[in-house]
C-alpha cells in the first residue's frame, strides 16, 4: 500500500506434515454413521430446509441430477439443475482442508448508502477468506471451519488438551440428496450462495432470496468456482457508542453484487514453512505451540512466501517447477500495459539471487478460454479499477497452515496516476524538465506506474515496508550519479522514499535514476526468504543458515530492515537521504524554492479552472511539511538495528545530544520562521479569497505535533534517565526550552512585533500544550485498531509537569514583553496568550 500499512490475514499457521506440530481440529465424526445414532440424519429431502428435523432419505440419482443438469467435473462434480446448485463430493475429498476466498466480480463503486458519495466495492475486492472442511455423518454432510491457532505434536500428551480446546464451528449442515459413484455425497448448496450465511455472504445484511441466484459454476482438478448475484440491504451503522442503528437511518436501499467464490483444496503435502525473523521484512503467520520443551507455550511465526522448487536442485540457477505468473488485467489502459509487464520483470534479478531463473513472469489472460476468471484464486492478477482513490494495494492469500502464498492481487486504483503526477512534480520537477508540463508524457507516467506496480508486487510475494532503507545509505550518496545509477537512492523499493528530492540540478542525476527500483535490500530479502536450503528436515534446522545470512547486516547496513513502528529516527515515510535528515531537508527545501516557481506555468491552461493550480500548490506545501517532519524525528530519535541472540550490542541506540540540538536549531530557524518562499500571492489570489495564513501555519503545526508526540516526550525523559552521564542526553527540559525560544523568538526583542503568521503559530503551540495538559474526558474505552494492536503508552506525568513549567516561564516572558509591544495587534495577541495560559494552568471546572 502506498500510504499505510498493509492489513494482514488473521488466519494462523499449522502443518500436518512432519515439519511442524499437527493442529488439533476436534474429534473426527464417524464417516459411515456406524457407532452413531442414525437419528441425527432425519432431515427432509428438500435441502432448502437442510438441517431441519424432518424425515429424509436419499433419492435415486436420476431424480436429483436430472437430464436438465449442467455438469462440470473436477475436485467435485458441480451440477446446476434449474435454479439449484449441487455439489457431488467424493469420499476422498471429505476431511480435506480447503480454503474459501470470496471476491466481487461486479459491484457498485458508487455506494448510495454512504454519505457524500463515498466509494463502495470494486470487481476483485475480497470479502471472504476462511478455511473449510467437509465431513459426513450418516446421511448428512457437515461444513466446518477449522482453526490452526493452537497446536501440539500429536504424539505429546498435551495434544489431547489442545484437541479439546479447538472444536471447529459448524457453518452449515446439508442433507445428502443422493449418492453418486463411489458413494459420493450429493448435496444442495444453493443456500450457501443465496442466503445470509455470514461466512459466505458478500453483502453484510439481509439477503433477499428472490433477488439472489446462482449465475455460474465451474469445477477444476483442485478447485471449484461459483458465481452468484446477491441482493440485499446492509444493516444501518450503529450510533456512536454502540446500541443499534443510527438515528433516522430509515430503510436502506438495496444493493446487488455479482460475487465469486473460489473453493480450493489446500496442498495435500504442506510446504515446509520458514521461520520468521524480525531482521528481514516478511509478512508472517503465527501459531501457539503447546508441545515444546520450553516449559511454556511458544509462539511460532513463519513467513509468507510462494512455493518455489528448482527443476534442477543441483543447479546454482534453475527455472522453478512452477513459476509465479502475474496476469495483466485486460481492462488496463493499453499505454500502461508494457509498464505493468516491466514491473513484473523487475523482480527477476531478486529471484536470481535466490537461485531461480524466470521465477516471476507476466502473462496475458487467455483470450479464448471462457472458463478463465480473474477472481479464480489460482490466478494472480494485476487489476485496474475505475476509482478516484489515489492508492494501490498488494494483498495476498496464503495457506493458513504454512504461510505458502497461493494467490496475489495487485489492485491499481485509477487515480494513483494523479498521485504519482503530484508527487513527481513536487519532488522531482527541479531535476526533470518533463515534470514542469502537464500532463506528463506517457514515457514518464509509465515509469512512475512501473514503480508503483513493482512496489505492490513486493507485498504480494511476502515483503513488508522497509522504512529504514533510505537511512542506511551515506547521506552524500544520493547526490552521486554513479552511486544512484548502481544502487538507487534507496536500497529498497519497499521503502517509502519515493523520488530523489535531495539531489540538486548540478548533480546531473540521470532522469531514469530519479525513480527508485528493486534494490539491494529487496534482492537480499528474496535471497533470505526463497533460497532453498538442502538437507534440512524441518524449519528449525534452517535457522542456523538463516541467522548466518541475516548477520550480513552487520557489515552491509543497507540489508537492514525496520518498519515505521518506533516513531523515531531512521524509519521515515517519504524520506530520502535520512542518514542526515538536517542536511537532506535543507537540500530538499532548496529544490522546493525552485518548484514553487513552476506551479503556475504547469497548472494554468486557457479555458480551464484553477483546480490543478490549487492541487499542485497544496501538494507542494504538504511536501515541505513532510520534509520538515523528517528533522523532527531526530529529536528523541534512536538508531535501530534488530538483532538476534547471536549478535551483541543494543537494538535501540539514542542519537547524540549534538545531533538532536542541531535538528532543533534547524527547525527553529527554517520551519518555525515563516517560509516566505511558500507564500505565493499570485497563486493565492487565483484559488481563494483567504486561507494562506491557515495553510502555512497548518504545515508548521504538523511539525509541532510531531515534536510533542507523547512517545517522543516519553523517550526524551527515559533516554535522560538511562544515560550514564546526564550531560550526554538531550533532555525534555532542554528541548522544551529550545522550542519555547524558537516559537516565541520575538519576546527577546527591544520592540516586540509579531506578524500574523507567527501569531498563529504561537497560538498553535498553546493549543497543543493545552491538549496535553487538559485532554477531553474519555467516555468509553476505544476498541483496538486491529487484533493484536497495542495502544501507545500514555504521556508520563513527568512530561506534563515539565509542560506546565514551560507555560509558567512563557507567561512570565509574555508579561514582561507586553509593555514593549510595537503595535496594537501584537499587544492584543500577547494579552490573549497570557489569558489563555492562565486557563490552561487553571482550567475552569465544568458543572
C-alpha positions in Angstrom: 0.0 0.0 0.0 1.3 3.4 -0.8 0.3 5.3 2.4 -0.1 3.0 5.3 0.5 -0.2 6.2 -0.9 -3.2 4.6 -3.7 -5.4 6.5 -2.6 -8.9 7.3 -4.6 -12.1 7.2 -5.8 -13.2 10.6 -5.6 -16.9 9.8 -2.9 -18.7 11.7 -0.5 -21.5 10.9 -0.1 -25.2 11.5 1.1 -28.0 9.3 0.1 -31.7 9.2 3.4 -32.9 7.9 6.4 -33.9 10.0 7.9 -30.4 9.7 5.8 -28.9 12.4 3.3 -30.0 15.1 -0.1 -31.2 13.9 -3.1 -29.0 14.5 -6.0 -30.1 16.6 -9.3 -29.7 15.0 -11.5 -31.7 17.3 -12.5 -35.3 17.1 -13.4 -36.6 13.6 -17.0 -37.6 13.2 -17.8 -41.1 12.0 -17.6 -41.2 8.2 -20.1 -44.0 7.8 -22.5 -43.4 10.5 -21.5 -46.6 12.3 -21.3 -46.3 16.0 -23.7 -43.3 16.0 -27.4 -43.0 16.2 -28.7 -42.5 12.7 -31.4 -40.3 14.3 -29.0 -37.4 13.6 -29.8 -37.6 9.9 -33.5 -37.2 9.9 -33.6 -34.1 7.7 -36.0 -33.6 4.8 -35.2 -34.3 1.2 -35.6 -30.7 0.2 -32.3 -29.2 1.2 -33.7 -25.7 1.2 -34.5 -26.8 4.7 -31.4 -28.8 5.2 -30.5 -29.4 8.8 -34.2 -29.3 9.9 -35.5 -32.2 11.9 -37.8 -33.6 9.1 -37.6 -37.1 7.7 -35.1 -37.5 4.9 -33.9 -40.3 2.8 -31.6 -40.1 -0.2 -33.4 -40.4 -3.5 -32.3 -42.1 -6.7 -29.5 -40.3 -8.5 -31.5 -39.5 -11.7 -34.3 -38.0 -9.7 -32.0 -35.4 -8.3 -29.4 -34.9 -11.1 -31.9 -34.9 -13.9 -31.5 -34.5 -17.7 -31.6 -30.8 -17.3 -28.5 -30.8 -15.2 -25.5 -28.8 -16.5 -22.5 -30.6 -15.0 -18.8 -29.8 -14.7 -16.4 -32.3 -13.1 -13.3 -31.7 -11.2 -12.4 -31.7 -7.5 -16.1 -32.0 -7.0 -18.7 -32.6 -9.7 -20.9 -29.5 -9.7 -24.4 -29.7 -11.1 -26.8 -26.9 -11.9 -30.4 -28.1 -12.1 -32.7 -25.2 -12.9 -32.1 -22.7 -10.1 -30.3 -25.2 -7.8 -26.6 -25.9 -7.4 -25.5 -29.4 -6.2 -22.0 -30.5 -5.1 -21.1 -34.1 -5.6 -18.4 -34.6 -3.1 -16.2 -37.8 -3.5 -15.3 -39.7 -0.4 -11.6 -38.8 -0.9 -12.4 -35.1 -0.6 -14.0 -35.4 2.8 -12.0 -34.2 5.8 -9.6 -32.3 3.5 -8.5 -28.8 4.4 -9.8 -26.3 1.8 -9.7 -22.5 1.5 -12.7 -20.4 0.6 -12.0 -17.0 -1.0 -14.9 -14.7 -1.9 -14.4 -11.8 -4.3 -16.7 -9.4 -6.1 -16.9 -9.9 -9.9 -19.1 -6.8 -10.3 -20.0 -4.4 -7.6 -21.2 -0.8 -7.1 -18.2 1.5 -6.8 -20.5 4.5 -6.1 -22.4 3.4 -3.0 -25.6 5.4 -2.4 -25.9 4.4 1.2 -22.6 6.0 2.2 -22.6 9.8 2.8 -21.0 12.1 0.3 -20.9 9.6 -2.5 -18.1 7.6 -0.8 -16.9 4.5 -2.6 -18.1 1.0 -2.0 -16.6 -2.0 -3.7 -14.9 -3.0 -7.0 -14.6 -6.1 -9.1 -11.9 -8.2 -7.5 -12.3 -6.8 -4.0 -12.2 -9.6 -1.4 -15.0 -10.1 1.1 -14.3 -13.6 2.5 -11.5 -15.9 3.4 -11.9 -18.9 5.5 -10.6 -22.5 5.9 -13.3 -25.1 5.4 -13.6 -28.9 5.8 -16.4 -31.1 4.6 -17.4 -34.0 6.8 -20.1 -36.7 6.7 -22.2 -38.1 9.5 -24.7 -40.6 8.3 -26.8 -39.0 5.6 -25.6 -35.5 6.4 -22.7 -33.5 5.2 -21.2 -31.1 7.8 -19.3 -28.0 6.7 -16.9 -26.9 9.4 -14.3 -24.1 9.7 -11.2 -25.5 11.3 -8.7 -23.2 13.1 -4.9 -23.6 13.2 -4.3 -21.2 16.0 -3.1 -23.6 18.6 -1.1 -26.8 18.0 0.9 -29.5 19.7 2.8 -32.6 18.4 0.2 -35.3 18.0 2.4 -37.7 19.9 2.6 -35.5 23.0 0.0 -36.0 25.9 -0.9 -32.3 25.8 -2.3 -32.9 22.3 -5.4 -34.2 23.9 -6.0 -30.9 25.7 -5.3 -29.0 22.6 -7.9 -31.1 20.8 -10.5 -30.4 23.5 -9.9 -26.6 23.2 -10.1 -26.4 19.4 -13.5 -27.7 18.2 -14.3 -26.4 14.7 -17.6 -24.5 14.4 -20.2 -25.8 12.0 -21.0 -23.4 9.2 -23.8 -25.4 7.6 -25.4 -28.9 7.6 -26.7 -30.5 4.4 -28.9 -33.5 3.8 -27.5 -35.9 1.3 -29.9 -35.8 -1.6 -28.5 -38.8 -3.4 -25.3 -40.8 -3.8 -23.1 -40.8 -6.9 -20.4 -43.3 -7.9 -18.1 -44.4 -5.1 -20.7 -43.2 -2.6 -20.0 -39.6 -3.5 -22.5 -37.4 -1.4 -24.7 -35.1 -3.5 -25.9 -32.1 -1.6 -27.8 -28.9 -2.5 -25.6 -26.0 -1.7 -27.7 -23.2 -3.2 -28.4 -21.6 0.1 -24.7 -21.1 0.8 -24.6 -18.6 -2.0 -28.1 -17.0 -1.9 -28.8 -16.6 1.8 -27.3 -14.6 4.7 -24.8 -17.1 5.9 -22.2 -14.8 7.4 -19.1 -16.8 6.4 -20.2 -16.7 2.7 -22.3 -13.5 2.3 -20.9 -10.8 0.0 -23.5 -8.3 1.4 -23.3 -7.9 5.2 -27.0 -7.6 6.0 -30.3 -9.3 4.9 -30.3 -11.0 1.6 -33.5 -11.3 -0.5 -33.6 -14.9 -1.8 -36.0 -13.9 -4.6 -33.3 -11.5 -5.9 -30.3 -13.7 -5.2 -29.5 -16.6 -7.6 -26.7 -18.8 -9.0 -25.1 -17.4 -12.1 -22.3 -19.9 -13.0 -20.3 -22.8 -11.6 -17.1 -24.4 -12.7 -15.0 -27.3 -11.5 -11.3 -27.9 -11.9 -9.0 -30.6 -10.5 -8.1 -28.7 -7.4 -10.8 -26.1 -7.1 -14.5 -25.2 -7.6 -15.7 -21.8 -8.7 -19.2 -20.4 -8.1 -20.7 -17.1 -9.1 -24.0 -15.7 -7.9 -25.9 -12.5 -7.8 -26.7 -11.4 -4.2 -29.2 -8.7 -3.5 -30.0 -7.3 -0.1 -29.9 -4.4 2.3 -26.9 -3.6 4.5 -27.7 -3.0 8.2 -27.5 0.7 9.2 -24.3 1.6 11.0 -24.6 1.7 14.8 -24.9 5.0 16.6 -21.7 6.3 18.2 -21.1 4.4 21.4 -23.0 1.4 20.2 -26.6 0.5 20.7 -28.2 -0.1 17.4 -28.8 1.7 14.1 -28.1 5.4 13.7 -30.9 7.8 14.5 -33.1 8.5 11.5 -31.3 5.8 9.5 -34.6 4.7 7.8 -34.9 2.0 5.2 -31.7 1.2 3.5 -31.6 1.0 -0.3 -31.0 -2.4 -1.9 -27.6 -3.4 -3.2 -26.8 -6.0 -5.8 -23.4 -7.6 -6.4 -22.1 -10.4 -8.6 -20.0 -12.4 -6.2 -17.4 -15.1 -6.9 -16.3 -17.8 -4.6 -13.2 -20.0 -5.1 -13.0 -23.2 -3.0 -9.5 -24.6 -3.4 -8.1 -27.7 -1.9 -5.0 -26.9 0.2 -1.9 -28.9 -0.7 -2.0 -32.5 0.4 1.7 -32.1 1.2 2.0 -28.8 3.0 5.0 -26.7 2.1 7.7 -26.8 4.8 7.4 -23.3 6.4 10.3 -21.0 7.1 10.7 -19.4 10.5 10.1 -15.6 10.7 13.0 -13.3 11.7 12.3 -9.7 12.6 15.6 -8.7 10.9 14.1 -9.4 7.5 10.8 -7.9 6.5 8.4 -10.6 5.6 4.7 -10.8 6.4 4.1 -13.7 8.8 1.6 -16.0 10.4 1.7 -17.3 13.9 0.7 -20.4 15.8 0.8 -21.1 19.6 2.6 -24.4 20.2 1.9 -26.2 23.5 4.1 -29.1 22.8 7.5 -27.5 23.2 10.2 -28.4 25.8 10.4 -24.7 26.8 8.2 -25.1 29.9 5.6 -22.8 28.5 3.6 -22.3 25.3 5.6 -20.8 22.5 4.6 -18.5 19.6 5.9 -19.9 16.3 5.9 -17.4 13.4 6.5 -18.3 9.8 7.0 -16.1 6.7 4.5 -16.0 3.9 6.1 -16.9 0.5 5.4 -18.7 -2.7 6.4 -22.4 -3.0 9.4 -22.3 -5.4 11.2 -25.5 -6.2 14.0 -25.9 -8.6 13.6 -28.1 -11.7 17.3 -28.9 -11.2 18.1 -28.9 -7.5 21.8 -29.2 -8.2 22.0 -26.1 -10.4 23.1 -22.8 -8.9 20.5 -21.1 -11.1 17.4 -23.1 -12.2 14.0 -22.4 -13.5 11.3 -23.2 -11.0 9.0 -26.2 -11.3 6.1 -23.8 -11.2 6.8 -20.1 -11.9 4.9 -17.2 -10.3 2.6 -15.9 -13.1 1.1 -12.4 -13.0 -1.8 -11.8 -15.4 -2.2 -8.3 -16.7 -5.8 -7.1 -16.5 -7.3 -6.6 -20.0 -9.0 -3.5 -18.5 -5.6 -1.8 -18.1 -5.3 1.1 -20.5 -3.2 0.0 -23.4 -0.5 2.6 -23.0 0.2 1.3 -19.5 0.3 -2.4 -20.1 4.0 -2.5 -21.2 5.0 -0.7 -18.0 3.0 -3.2 -15.9 4.8 -6.1 -17.5 8.1 -4.4 -17.0 7.3 -4.0 -13.2 6.8 -7.8 -13.0 10.1 -8.5 -14.8 11.9 -6.0 -12.4 11.7 -8.7 -9.7 13.5 -11.4 -11.8 17.0 -10.4 -10.6 15.9 -10.7 -7.0 14.8 -14.2 -7.5 18.0 -15.0 -9.4 19.7 -14.1 -6.1 17.7 -16.9 -4.6 18.8 -19.3 -7.3 15.7 -19.1 -9.6 15.7 -18.1 -13.3 12.4 -16.8 -14.8 10.7 -17.3 -11.4 8.2 -14.4 -12.0 6.7 -13.8 -15.4 4.0 -11.6 -16.9 1.2 -13.1 -19.0 -2.0 -12.0 -20.7 -5.2 -13.8 -19.8 -6.1 -16.5 -22.4 -8.3 -14.8 -25.0 -10.4 -17.8 -25.9 -10.9 -19.5 -22.6 -14.4 -18.8 -21.3 -13.7 -20.5 -18.0 -10.7 -18.2 -17.1 -11.7 -15.7 -14.4 -9.6 -13.1 -12.6 -11.4 -13.9 -9.4 -10.2 -17.6 -9.6 -7.9 -17.9 -6.6 -5.4 -19.8 -8.7 -4.6 -16.7 -10.7 -2.6 -13.7 -9.6 -3.9 -10.7 -11.4 -2.8 -7.0 -11.6 -6.3 -5.4 -11.7 -7.2 -1.9 -12.9 -10.1 -0.3 -11.0 -12.2 2.7 -12.0 -11.7 4.6 -8.8 -10.8 8.1 -7.7 -8.9 6.7 -4.8 -5.2 7.7 -5.0 -3.7 4.4 -4.0 -2.7 0.9 -4.9 -2.6 -2.2 -2.7 -1.0 -5.7 -3.0 -2.7 -8.2 -0.7 -2.1 -12.0 -0.9 -3.9 -15.2 0.1 -1.9 -17.9 1.8 -2.2 -21.4 3.2 -3.1 -20.8 6.9 -1.1 -23.9 7.9 2.3 -23.0 6.4 2.3 -19.5 5.0 2.5 -20.7 1.4 1.2 -17.8 -0.8 -1.5 -19.2 -3.1 -2.6 -16.0 -4.8 -1.6 -12.3 -5.0 -3.7 -9.4 -6.2 -2.3 -6.1 -7.2 -5.1 -3.5 -7.2 -4.4 -0.3 -9.1 -6.9 2.4 -8.4 -7.1 4.6 -11.5 -6.3 7.9 -9.7 -3.0 6.6 -8.4 -1.8 8.2 -11.7 -2.8 11.6 -10.2 -1.0 10.9 -7.0 2.2 10.0 -8.9 1.8 13.1 -11.0 1.7 15.3 -8.0 4.4 13.6 -6.1 6.8 13.7 -9.0 6.1 17.3 -9.7 6.7 18.4 -6.1 9.7 16.1 -5.6 11.4 15.9 -9.0 10.5 18.9 -11.2 13.6 20.7 -10.0 15.6 17.9 -11.7 13.4 16.8 -14.6 12.1 19.4 -17.0 9.4 16.9 -18.3 7.6 17.3 -15.0 7.1 21.0 -15.4 4.4 20.5 -18.1 1.1 18.8 -17.5 0.0 16.2 -18.5 3.3 14.2 -18.3 4.4 12.3 -21.4 3.4 8.7 -21.4 7.0 7.6 -21.1 7.3 9.4 -17.8 4.0 8.4 -16.4 4.6 4.8 -17.4 7.9 4.8 -15.5 6.0 6.1 -12.4 3.4 3.5 -12.8 6.1 0.8 -13.1 7.4 1.9 -9.7 4.0 1.6 -8.1 3.2 -1.8 -9.5 6.7 -3.2 -8.6 6.2 -1.9 -5.0 2.8 -3.7 -4.7 4.2 -6.9 -6.3 6.7 -6.8 -3.4 3.8 -7.1 -1.0 2.3 -10.0 -2.9 5.5 -12.0 -2.7 5.6 -11.5 1.0 7.6 -8.3 1.7 6.7 -5.6 4.2 7.7 -1.9 4.0 11.4 -1.4 4.7 11.2 2.1 6.2 14.7 2.1 7.4 16.1 1.7 3.9 17.0 5.2 2.8 18.7 6.0 6.2 21.3 3.2 5.6 23.0 4.9 2.7 25.7 7.5 3.3 24.0 10.9 3.1 26.1 12.2 0.2 25.5 9.1 -1.9 22.0 10.2 -3.1 23.8 13.1 -4.9 26.3 10.8 -6.6 25.2 10.0 -10.1 27.4 6.9 -10.2 26.1 5.6 -6.8 22.5 6.3 -7.7 22.8 4.6 -11.0 24.3 1.5 -9.5 22.5 1.3 -6.1 19.5 3.7 -6.3 18.8 6.5 -3.9 17.2 3.9 -1.5 18.2 0.2 -1.2 14.6 -0.9 -1.3 11.5 -0.3 -3.5 9.6 -1.3 -0.4 10.8 1.8 1.3 8.6 4.9 1.2 11.4 7.1 -0.1 9.6 8.0 -3.3 11.6 10.2 -5.7 15.0 11.8 -5.2 14.2 15.2 -4.0 17.6 15.7 -2.3 19.8 15.7 -5.4 20.4 19.1 -6.9 20.3 20.1 -10.6 24.1 20.4 -10.7 24.5 16.7 -9.6 23.4 15.6 -13.1 21.4 12.5 -11.9 20.2 10.6 -14.9 16.4 11.1 -15.3 15.8 7.3 -15.3 17.5 7.1 -11.8 15.2 9.7 -10.1 12.6 6.9 -9.7 13.5 4.0 -7.3 13.6 0.4 -8.4 14.1 -3.0 -7.0 17.2 -2.5 -4.9 20.0 -4.3 -2.9 17.8 -4.9 0.2 15.0 -6.4 -1.9 17.4 -8.9 -3.5 18.8 -9.7 -0.1 15.3 -10.3 1.4 14.2 -12.5 -1.5 17.5 -14.5 -1.2 16.9 -14.9 2.5 13.3 -16.0 2.2 13.3 -18.1 -1.0 16.7 -19.7 -1.4 16.3 -23.5 -0.9 18.4 -24.9 2.0 19.3 -28.5 1.1 19.4 -31.3 3.6 17.1 -29.9 6.2 14.0 -31.8 7.6 12.1 -29.1 9.4 12.1 -25.3 9.9 14.3 -25.3 13.0 17.1 -27.0 11.1 17.2 -24.0 8.7 17.7 -21.5 11.5 21.5 -21.6 11.7 21.8 -20.8 7.9 19.1 -18.1 8.1 20.9 -16.5 11.0 24.2 -16.6 9.1 22.6 -14.8 6.2 20.9 -12.2 8.4 24.3 -11.5 10.0 25.3 -10.0 6.7 23.5 -6.9 8.0 26.3 -6.4 10.5 28.7 -5.3 7.7 26.2 -4.3 5.0 23.9 -1.7 6.7 21.5 -1.4 3.7 20.5 -5.0 4.2 18.9 -4.0 7.5 15.1 -3.8 8.0 12.7 -1.8 10.1 9.2 -0.6 9.8 7.9 2.7 10.9 6.6 1.5 14.2 9.2 3.0 16.5 8.2 6.6 16.0 11.8 7.6 15.8 14.7 8.5 13.6 15.5 6.3 10.6 12.1 4.8 9.9 10.7 7.7 8.0 7.9 8.0 5.5 8.7 9.8 2.2 12.3 10.4 3.2 15.4 10.5 1.0 19.0 10.8 2.5 17.7 10.5 6.0 21.1 9.3 7.3 21.4 13.0 7.8 17.9 14.5 7.9 19.1 18.0 8.6 21.3 18.3 5.6 19.0 16.4 3.3 16.0 18.5 4.3 18.0 21.7 3.7 18.7 20.4 0.2 15.1 19.5 -0.3 14.0 22.9 0.7 16.4 24.4 -1.9 14.5 22.4 -4.5 11.1 23.4 -3.2 12.1 27.0 -3.7 12.5 26.1 -7.4 9.4 24.0 -7.6 7.0 26.8 -6.4 8.1 28.9 -9.4 7.0 26.2 -11.8 3.4 25.7 -10.4 1.6 28.5 -12.3 3.0 27.6 -15.7 2.4 23.9 -15.2 -1.1 24.2 -13.9 -2.7 27.1 -15.7 -4.3 26.4 -19.0 -6.6 28.6 -21.2 -10.3 27.8 -20.7 -9.7 25.6 -17.7 -10.4 26.2 -14.0 -7.8 26.6 -11.2 -8.2 23.1 -9.7 -4.8 21.9 -10.8 -3.3 25.2 -9.5 -4.8 24.6 -6.1 -3.8 21.0 -6.1 -0.2 21.4 -7.0 0.2 24.3 -4.6 -1.3 22.4 -1.7 0.8 19.3 -2.5 4.0 21.5 -2.6 3.2 22.9 0.9 2.5 19.4 2.1 5.8 18.2 0.7 7.5 21.0 2.6 5.8 19.8 5.9 6.7 16.2 5.2 10.4 17.0 4.7 10.4 19.3 7.8 9.0 16.4 9.9 12.0 14.3 9.0 14.1 16.6 11.0 11.7 16.4 14.0 12.3 12.6 14.2 16.0 13.2 15.1 14.8 14.7 18.5 14.3 11.8 20.9 15.4 9.6 18.0 17.1 6.2 18.1 19.1 4.3 15.6 17.5 0.9 15.2 19.1 -2.4 14.2 17.2 -5.6 15.0 19.4 -8.3 16.4 19.1 -11.9 17.4 20.7 -13.6 20.4 23.8 -14.2 18.4 24.5 -10.5 18.0 26.0 -8.3 20.7 25.0 -4.7 21.3 21.9 -2.6 21.6 19.0 -2.7 19.2 17.9 0.9 20.1 20.7 3.5 20.4 19.7 7.1 21.2 21.2 9.7 18.9 23.7 12.1 20.3 22.8 15.3 22.1 24.7 17.3 19.5 22.7 15.8 16.6 19.4 16.5 18.4 20.4 20.1 19.2 21.4 20.6 15.6 17.9 19.3 14.5 16.1 21.6 16.9 18.1 24.6 15.7 17.2 23.8 12.1 13.5 23.5 12.9 13.5 26.8 14.8 15.4 28.6 12.0 13.9 27.0 8.9 10.5 25.7 9.9 9.1 27.9 12.6 10.4 31.0 11.0 7.8 31.6 8.3 8.9 30.1 5.0 8.3 33.2 2.9 9.1 31.4 -0.4 6.0 29.3 0.0 3.8 32.4 0.2 2.7 33.0 -3.4 0.2 35.9 -3.6 -0.3 35.4 -7.3 -1.4 31.8 -6.7 -3.4 32.6 -3.6 -5.5 35.3 -5.4 -6.5 32.8 -8.1 -7.6 30.0 -5.8 -9.2 31.6 -2.8 -10.4 34.7 -1.1 -8.5 33.8 2.1 -6.6 30.9 3.6 -2.9 31.5 3.1 -2.1 32.0 6.8 -4.0 28.9 7.8 -2.3 26.9 5.0 1.2 27.8 6.1 0.7 27.6 9.8 -1.1 24.2 9.5 2.0 22.9 7.8 4.2 24.2 10.6 1.7 22.7 13.1 2.3 19.3 11.6 5.9 19.6 12.8 4.8 20.9 16.2 2.5 17.8 16.5 5.5 15.6 15.7 7.7 17.3 18.3 5.1 17.0 21.0 4.2 13.4 20.2 3.6 11.5 23.5 6.1 8.8 22.6 8.8 11.4 21.7 8.4 13.2 25.0 8.5 9.9 26.9 11.6 8.8 25.1 13.4 12.1 25.9 12.7 11.5 29.6 13.7 7.9 29.5 16.9 8.5 27.5 18.0 11.0 30.1 17.2 8.6 32.9 19.2 5.8 31.2 22.2 7.9 30.2 25.4 7.2 32.1 26.3 10.9 32.1 23.3 13.2 32.3 25.1 15.7 30.1 25.2 13.2 27.2 21.5 13.3 26.6 19.2 15.9 25.2 16.6 16.2 27.9 13.0 17.0 27.6 13.5 20.2 29.6 16.2 21.3 27.2 14.0 20.5 24.2 11.0 22.4 25.6 13.2 25.4 26.4 14.6 25.5 22.9 11.1 25.1 21.5 9.8 28.0 23.5 12.6 30.2 22.5 12.2 29.3 18.8 8.5 29.8 18.6 8.4 32.9 20.8 11.7 34.5 19.5 10.2 38.0 19.3 9.8 38.2 23.1 13.5 38.9 23.4 13.3 42.0 21.1 13.5 45.5 22.5 10.4 46.4 20.5 8.2 43.3 20.1 6.5 43.0 16.8 4.8 39.7 15.8 3.4 39.2 12.3 0.1 37.2 11.7 1.9 34.0 10.6 3.9 33.9 13.8 1.0 34.8 16.0 -1.0 31.9 14.6 1.9 29.5 15.1 2.3 30.7 18.7 -1.4 30.1 19.3 -1.0 26.6 17.8 1.7 25.8 20.3 -0.6 26.8 23.2 -3.5 24.8 21.8 -1.3 21.7 21.5 0.1 22.0 25.0 -3.5 22.5 26.3 -4.5 19.2 24.6 -1.7 17.5 26.5 -2.5 19.0 29.9 -6.3 19.1 29.7 -7.4 16.2 27.5 -11.1 15.7 27.0 -12.6 13.1 29.3 -12.6 9.6 28.0 -16.3 8.4 27.8 -15.5 4.8 26.7 -12.6 2.5 26.2 -11.7 2.7 22.4 -11.8 -0.5 20.5 -8.4 -1.8 19.3 -7.5 -0.6 15.8 -7.0 -4.3 14.8 -6.5 -7.6 16.6 -3.2 -7.6 18.5 -2.9 -3.8 18.4 -1.1 -2.4 21.4 -2.0 1.2 22.1 0.9 3.6 22.7 1.9 4.3 26.3 0.2 7.3 27.8 2.1 10.5 28.4 4.3 10.4 31.5 3.1 12.7 34.3 6.7 14.0 34.5 6.2 15.3 30.9 3.0 17.1 32.0 4.9 18.7 34.9 7.6 20.0 32.5 5.0 21.3 30.1 3.3 23.2 33.0 6.7 24.6 34.0 7.3 25.8 30.4 4.0 27.6 30.4 4.9 29.4 33.7 8.2 30.5 32.2 6.5 31.6 29.0 3.8 33.6 30.8 6.4 35.5 32.7 8.2 36.4 29.5 4.9 37.5 27.8 4.1 39.7 30.7 7.5 41.4 30.5 7.1 41.8 26.8 3.6 43.4 26.8 4.8 46.9 27.6 7.3 46.6 24.7 4.7 45.7 22.1 5.4 47.7 18.9 1.8 47.7 17.7 -1.7 47.1 18.8 -2.1 43.7 17.2 1.0 42.4 18.9 -0.2 43.7 22.3 -3.6 42.2 22.0 -2.1 38.9 20.9 0.2 38.8 24.0 -2.6 39.7 26.4 -4.7 36.9 24.9 -1.8 34.5 25.2 -1.4 35.5 28.9 -5.1 34.9 29.5 -5.0 31.5 27.6 -2.1 30.2 29.6 -3.9 31.0 32.8 -6.9 29.0 31.6 -4.6 26.1 30.7 -2.9 26.1 34.0 -6.1 26.6 36.0 -8.9 25.2 33.8 -12.5 26.0 34.9 -14.3 23.0 36.4 -17.4 22.0 34.5 -20.6 21.8 36.5 
